[in-house]
Amino acid sequence: MNKSHLRKFIFLLFLLLASMPIFAQNSGSLVPAGLDNMSTQIVEIFTGNIVRIILICCLAGCAVAYAFNKDNEKMKRNIIAIGIAIVIIVGASGIVGMIWDASTS
């Protein structure tokens, strides 16, 4: 890290420390009251039942495609990658839902 980068880092750190009282005045919440309802709706969209149904249908489609294309190695790799991505997305939406519920209570 050269001197220029170090000076910028120290300056940004100083600005962050100087702005801490502004964040502390917000009664413990960084999200303004008007955006709280909208953020809840956005989280419900990505963790809702419709998204889960779509992902389950995609995972079932991957299973069917895997069963019929077992000999095609390139297709098999793509299907496995898509299936793993779907599982990660479902797991992430569940984790986000649990964290969101824990933070609101």
BAGU-777943 format. One record per residue (C-alpha): x, z, y; residue in three letters. Coordinates in steps of 0.5 Angstrom, whole numbers, padded with zeros to 4 digits, always signed. Example, Ala and Ser with C-alpha at 12.3 -4.5 7.8 and 13.67 -1.06 7.14 Angstrom:
// residues 2
+0025+0016-0009ala+0027+0014-0002ser
***
This chain:
// residues 105
+0000+0000+0000met+0003-0002+0007asn+0003+0002+0013lys-0003-0003+0016ser-0007-0001+0010his-0006+0006+0010leu-0008+0006+0017arg-0014+0003+0016lys-0016+0007+0010phe-0014+0014+0014ile-0019+0011+0020phe-0024+0010+0015leu-0024+0016+0012leu-0024+0020+0019phe-0030+0016+0021leu-0033+0018+0014leu-0032+0025+0016leu-0034+0025+0023ala-0041+0022+0021ser-0042+0028+0016met-0046+0032+0021pro-0051+0026+0021ile-0052+0025+0014phe-0053+0033+0014ala-0059+0033+0019gln-0063+0028+0014asn-0066+0034+0011ser-0062+0033+0004gly-0065+0026+0003ser-0061+0020+0005leu-0067+0015+0004val-0072+0015+0010pro-0079+0017+0008ala-0082+0010+0010gly-0077+0007+0004leu-0078+0012-0001asp-0085+0009-0003asn-0082+0002-0003met-0076+0004-0007ser-0080+0008-0012thr-0084+0001-0013gln-0078-0003-0014ile-0075+0002-0019val-0082+0001-0023glu-0082-0006-0023ile-0075-0006-0027phe-0077+0000-0031thr-0084-0002-0032gly-0088-0004-0038asn-0088-0012-0037ile-0080-0012-0036val-0080-0009-0043arg-0085-0013-0046ile-0081-0019-0044ile-0074-0017-0046leu-0077-0015-0053ile-0080-0022-0054cys-0073-0025-0052cys-0070-0020-0057leu-0075-0023-0062ala-0073-0030-0060gly-0066-0028-0061cys-0067-0026-0068ala-0071-0032-0070val-0066-0036-0067ala-0060-0033-0071tyr-0064-0033-0078ala-0065-0041-0077phe-0058-0042-0074asn-0054-0038-0079lys-0049-0044-0080asp-0048-0046-0073asn-0042-0041-0071glu-0043-0043-0063lys-0050-0042-0063met-0049-0035-0067lys-0044-0033-0062arg-0049-0035-0056asn-0055-0031-0060ile-0051-0025-0061ile-0049-0025-0054ala-0056-0025-0051ile-0058-0020-0056gly-0053-0015-0054ile-0054-0017-0046ala-0062-0015-0048ile-0060-0009-0051val-0056-0007-0045ile-0061-0008-0040ile-0066-0004-0044val-0062+0001-0044gly-0060+0001-0037ala-0067+0001-0035ser-0068+0007-0039gly-0062+0011-0036ile-0065+0009-0029val-0072+0011-0031gly-0069+0018-0033met-0064+0019-0027ile-0070+0017-0022trp-0075+0022-0026asp-0070+0027-0025ala-0068+0026-0018ser-0075+0026-0016thr-0077+0033-0019ser
***
